[in-house]
């Protein structure tokens, strides 16, 4: 994954400030650890929701993780076009 391009896309396209963009990246890394993946990539929502570590998170954290995952999925689609 090209981290710099992802951060740039978040700041330019989604109008996030640098700190918020880095928070999204951090949450994507957290999803990677929760799902035992070797690199940062989007995860299908049902896989994430069925994960025990994800289930143990608070509702607030779950919503942040889901949003970050959706942003990453959207970015991946734009890169692959």
KEKE-3310 file (N, C-alpha, C; in steps of 0.2 Angstrom, whole numbers, plus 5000, padded with zeros to 4 digits):
npx = (5004:5002:5006:5009:5002:4989:4987:4988:4977:4966:4968:4966:4955:4945:4945:4951:4961:4978:4981:4969:4969:4980:4975:4965:4973:4980:4970:4967:4978:4976:4965:4971:4979:4969:4963:4973:4981:4994:4998:4992:4976:4959:4945:4932:4916:4908:4917:4925:4915:4912:4923:4931:4940:4936:4923:4924:4927:4922:4907:4909:4923:4921:4913:4922:4932:4925:4922:4935:4939:4930:4934:4947:4944:4937:4947:4956:4948:4948:4962:4964:4956)
npy = (4994:5011:5022:5036:5042:5038:5045:5058:5058:5057:5070:5079:5075:5070:5081:5081:5085:5085:5078:5071:5063:5055:5048:5040:5032:5025:5018:5010:5002:4996:4988:4979:4972:4967:4958:4950:4952:4953:4965:4982:4983:4984:4977:4966:4971:4962:4952:4959:4963:4950:4947:4942:4951:4963:4964:4965:4978:4995:5003:5016:5015:5005:5011:5020:5012:5006:5016:5021:5009:5009:5021:5017:5007:5014:5022:5012:5008:5019:5020:5008:5010)
npz = (5000:4996:5007:5008:4996:5000:5011:5006:4997:5006:5012:5001:4993:5002:5011:5024:5038:5041:5053:5056:5044:5047:5058:5052:5045:5055:5061:5051:5051:5063:5060:5052:5061:5069:5061:5057:5046:5034:5028:5025:5020:5013:5021:5020:5026:5034:5037:5046:5056:5061:5068:5083:5091:5086:5089:5103:5105:5109:5104:5099:5094:5085:5075:5071:5065:5055:5047:5043:5036:5026:5019:5015:5006:4997:4992:4987:4976:4968:4964:4957:4946)
capx = (5000:5006:5004:5009:4996:4983:4986:4987:4970:4962:4968:4964:4949:4940:4946:4953:4967:4984:4980:4963:4971:4984:4971:4962:4978:4981:4964:4968:4983:4973:4961:4976:4981:4963:4961:4979:4983:5001:4998:4986:4971:4952:4942:4924:4913:4905:4922:4927:4910:4912:4930:4930:4943:4932:4917:4925:4928:4916:4903:4913:4928:4919:4911:4928:4936:4921:4923:4942:4939:4926:4938:4952:4941:4935:4954:4958:4944:4951:4968:4963:4953)
capy = (5000:5017:5026:5044:5043:5037:5051:5064:5057:5059:5077:5083:5073:5070:5087:5079:5088:5080:5074:5066:5058:5050:5044:5035:5027:5022:5014:5005:4998:4992:4983:4974:4968:4963:4953:4946:4952:4955:4972:4986:4983:4985:4971:4966:4973:4956:4949:4963:4962:4943:4946:4943:4957:4969:4963:4968:4986:4999:5006:5022:5013:5001:5015:5023:5007:5004:5022:5020:5004:5012:5026:5014:5003:5019:5024:5007:5008:5024:5018:5002:5012)
capz = (5000:4996:5012:5006:4992:5003:5016:5002:4994:5011:5013:4996:4991:5008:5015:5031:5040:5042:5059:5055:5039:5050:5062:5048:5043:5061:5062:5045:5054:5068:5057:5049:5066:5072:5056:5056:5039:5033:5025:5026:5015:5016:5023:5019:5033:5037:5040:5052:5061:5064:5072:5091:5094:5084:5094:5110:5105:5110:5098:5096:5091:5079:5070:5068:5061:5049:5042:5040:5031:5020:5016:5012:5001:4991:4989:4983:4970:4963:4962:4953:4940)
cpx = (5004:5003:5003:5003:4990:4981:4984:4979:4965:4962:4965:4957:4943:4941:4948:4960:4972:4983:4975:4965:4975:4980:4967:4967:4980:4976:4964:4973:4980:4968:4965:4978:4975:4962:4967:4981:4991:5002:4992:4982:4964:4950:4934:4921:4911:4911:4925:4922:4910:4919:4929:4934:4939:4926:4918:4927:4922:4913:4906:4919:4926:4917:4917:4932:4932:4922:4930:4942:4936:4930:4944:4949:4939:4942:4956:4955:4947:4958:4968:4959:4958)
cpy = (5006:5022:5034:5046:5043:5043:5057:5064:5059:5066:5081:5081:5073:5076:5086:5083:5083:5075:5069:5061:5052:5045:5039:5030:5022:5016:5008:5000:4993:4987:4977:4970:4964:4957:4948:4946:4955:4962:4975:4985:4983:4978:4971:4967:4967:4952:4952:4962:4955:4942:4947:4949:4963:4969:4966:4975:4989:5001:5011:5020:5009:5005:5019:5019:5006:5010:5022:5015:5006:5017:5022:5010:5008:5021:5019:5006:5013:5023:5012:5004:5014)
cpz = (5000:5001:5011:5001:4995:5008:5012:4999:5000:5013:5008:4994:4996:5012:5022:5032:5041:5048:5059:5050:5043:5055:5058:5046:5049:5062:5056:5048:5059:5066:5054:5055:5069:5067:5054:5049:5039:5031:5026:5019:5017:5017:5022:5026:5037:5041:5047:5058:5065:5068:5079:5094:5092:5088:5101:5110:5106:5104:5095:5092:5085:5074:5067:5063:5055:5044:5039:5035:5025:5016:5012:5006:4995:4988:4984:4976:4965:4961:4957:4946:4934)
residu = (UNK:UNK:UNK:UNK:UNK:UNK:UNK:UNK:UNK:UNK:UNK:UNK:UNK:UNK:UNK:UNK:UNK:UNK:UNK:UNK:UNK:UNK:UNK:UNK:UNK:UNK:UNK:UNK:UNK:UNK:UNK:UNK:UNK:UNK:UNK:UNK:UNK:UNK:UNK:UNK:UNK:UNK:UNK:UNK:UNK:UNK:UNK:UNK:UNK:UNK:UNK:UNK:UNK:UNK:UNK:UNK:UNK:UNK:UNK:UNK:UNK:UNK:UNK:UNK:UNK:UNK:UNK:UNK:UNK:UNK:UNK:UNK:UNK:UNK:UNK:UNK:UNK:UNK:UNK:UNK:UNK)
# end
